[in-house]
Amino acid sequence: LKLMNCTRTGGLVTSTGACSSPGGRDVAPLMLDAGISSKVARPYAKLLATRNLCSHFIGGNPGDRLRAAGYTSYKWAENLGCRSGDPYAAVLGSHLYFQSERNWSPVGGHYKNMMNSLYDRAGIGVWVYGGRVRLVVNFYRP
């Protein structure tokens, strides 16, 4: 959450995980939603890690998973990070990749999700299994 909110509010996360030049963008930081984390993001991260998968569409789409957990708004997005090795380095590497999409043409979807002021909360799940690290971020607004 700290990494996403650094980027979202106008800073840049460095390769060490520090926030360079935070602030300057008029958007609220994301709030952590414990329910989305425990009922949606974490279970899906576990599924992806234990099955060695990386897809938004195992058993449905992110909206299906959110609705099944009682989150019925259609204002949602999902970012996935699928890496291996040290969990902190894997999550940081995924975030740096998402952040790098700001330089793409057109701008990449993971970055757009983080920066989208429509979303006001996120559920975060990380699961480590057999050296695999899966990060699931579900952005949401009721």
Secondary structure as a PSIPRED ss2 file (coil, helix, strand):
# PSIPRED VFORMAT (PSIPRED V4.0)

   1 L C   1.000  0.000  0.000
   2 K H   0.000  1.000  0.000
   3 L H   0.000  1.000  0.000
   4 M H   0.000  1.000  0.000
   5 N H   0.000  1.000  0.000
   6 C H   0.000  1.000  0.000
   7 T H   0.000  1.000  0.000
   8 R H   0.000  1.000  0.000
   9 T C   1.000  0.000  0.000
  10 G C   1.000  0.000  0.000
  11 G C   1.000  0.000  0.000
  12 L E   0.000  0.000  1.000
  13 V E   0.000  0.000  1.000
  14 T C   1.000  0.000  0.000
  15 S C   1.000  0.000  0.000
  16 T C   1.000  0.000  0.000
  17 G C   1.000  0.000  0.000
  18 A C   1.000  0.000  0.000
  19 C E   0.000  0.000  1.000
  20 S E   0.000  0.000  1.000
  21 S C   1.000  0.000  0.000
  22 P C   1.000  0.000  0.000
  23 G C   1.000  0.000  0.000
  24 G C   1.000  0.000  0.000
  25 R C   1.000  0.000  0.000
  26 D C   1.000  0.000  0.000
  27 V C   1.000  0.000  0.000
  28 A C   1.000  0.000  0.000
  29 P C   1.000  0.000  0.000
  30 L C   1.000  0.000  0.000
  31 M E   0.000  0.000  1.000
  32 L E   0.000  0.000  1.000
  33 D C   1.000  0.000  0.000
  34 A H   0.000  1.000  0.000
  35 G H   0.000  1.000  0.000
  36 I H   0.000  1.000  0.000
  37 S H   0.000  1.000  0.000
  38 S H   0.000  1.000  0.000
  39 K H   0.000  1.000  0.000
  40 V H   0.000  1.000  0.000
  41 A H   0.000  1.000  0.000
  42 R H   0.000  1.000  0.000
  43 P H   0.000  1.000  0.000
  44 Y H   0.000  1.000  0.000
  45 A H   0.000  1.000  0.000
  46 K H   0.000  1.000  0.000
  47 L H   0.000  1.000  0.000
  48 L H   0.000  1.000  0.000
  49 A H   0.000  1.000  0.000
  50 T H   0.000  1.000  0.000
  51 R C   1.000  0.000  0.000
  52 N C   1.000  0.000  0.000
  53 L C   1.000  0.000  0.000
  54 C C   1.000  0.000  0.000
  55 S C   1.000  0.000  0.000
  56 H C   1.000  0.000  0.000
  57 F C   1.000  0.000  0.000
  58 I C   1.000  0.000  0.000
  59 G C   1.000  0.000  0.000
  60 G C   1.000  0.000  0.000
  61 N C   1.000  0.000  0.000
  62 P H   0.000  1.000  0.000
  63 G H   0.000  1.000  0.000
  64 D H   0.000  1.000  0.000
  65 R H   0.000  1.000  0.000
  66 L H   0.000  1.000  0.000
  67 R H   0.000  1.000  0.000
  68 A H   0.000  1.000  0.000
  69 A C   1.000  0.000  0.000
  70 G C   1.000  0.000  0.000
  71 Y C   1.000  0.000  0.000
  72 T C   1.000  0.000  0.000
  73 S C   1.000  0.000  0.000
  74 Y C   1.000  0.000  0.000
  75 K E   0.000  0.000  1.000
  76 W E   0.000  0.000  1.000
  77 A E   0.000  0.000  1.000
  78 E E   0.000  0.000  1.000
  79 N E   0.000  0.000  1.000
  80 L E   0.000  0.000  1.000
  81 G E   0.000  0.000  1.000
  82 C E   0.000  0.000  1.000
  83 R E   0.000  0.000  1.000
  84 S E   0.000  0.000  1.000
  85 G C   1.000  0.000  0.000
  86 D C   1.000  0.000  0.000
  87 P H   0.000  1.000  0.000
  88 Y H   0.000  1.000  0.000
  89 A H   0.000  1.000  0.000
  90 A H   0.000  1.000  0.000
  91 V H   0.000  1.000  0.000
  92 L H   0.000  1.000  0.000
  93 G H   0.000  1.000  0.000
  94 S H   0.000  1.000  0.000
  95 H H   0.000  1.000  0.000
  96 L H   0.000  1.000  0.000
  97 Y H   0.000  1.000  0.000
  98 F H   0.000  1.000  0.000
  99 Q H   0.000  1.000  0.000
 100 S H   0.000  1.000  0.000
 101 E H   0.000  1.000  0.000
 102 R H   0.000  1.000  0.000
 103 N H   0.000  1.000  0.000
 104 W C   1.000  0.000  0.000
 105 S C   1.000  0.000  0.000
 106 P C   1.000  0.000  0.000
 107 V C   1.000  0.000  0.000
 108 G C   1.000  0.000  0.000
 109 G H   0.000  1.000  0.000
 110 H H   0.000  1.000  0.000
 111 Y H   0.000  1.000  0.000
 112 K H   0.000  1.000  0.000
 113 N H   0.000  1.000  0.000
 114 M H   0.000  1.000  0.000
 115 M H   0.000  1.000  0.000
 116 N C   1.000  0.000  0.000
 117 S C   1.000  0.000  0.000
 118 L C   1.000  0.000  0.000
 119 Y C   1.000  0.000  0.000
 120 D C   1.000  0.000  0.000
 121 R E   0.000  0.000  1.000
 122 A E   0.000  0.000  1.000
 123 G E   0.000  0.000  1.000
 124 I E   0.000  0.000  1.000
 125 G E   0.000  0.000  1.000
 126 V E   0.000  0.000  1.000
 127 W E   0.000  0.000  1.000
 128 V E   0.000  0.000  1.000
 129 Y E   0.000  0.000  1.000
 130 G C   1.000  0.000  0.000
 131 G C   1.000  0.000  0.000
 132 R E   0.000  0.000  1.000
 133 V E   0.000  0.000  1.000
 134 R E   0.000  0.000  1.000
 135 L E   0.000  0.000  1.000
 136 V E   0.000  0.000  1.000
 137 V E   0.000  0.000  1.000
 138 N E   0.000  0.000  1.000
 139 F E   0.000  0.000  1.000
 140 Y E   0.000  0.000  1.000
 141 R E   0.000  0.000  1.000
 142 P C   1.000  0.000  0.000
